[in-house]
């Protein structure tokens, strides 16, 4: 996030109104709820993890053991089991 000068964006009467509450300070204006994106939508991380989890599930169904999957993906036994359980529910 980068800062913008209020005088470059807002009308003068709004700046004066804001100055009554925050004079010379910093003010964060959050994104509207309808404009918010879910975690990982911008970076593609969400899709990447979905693909990885599907790959883990497919390999498990092909007979690769949980121990082997933990070593291959650097995840705990608990994480691999959770991924498999979640993928089964999505079928």
ABEGO torsion letter per residue (X at the ends): XBBBBAAAABBAAAAAAAAAABBGBBBBBBBBAAABBBBGAAAGAAAAAAAAAAAAAAAAAAGBBAAAAAAAAGBBAAAAAAAAAAAAAAX
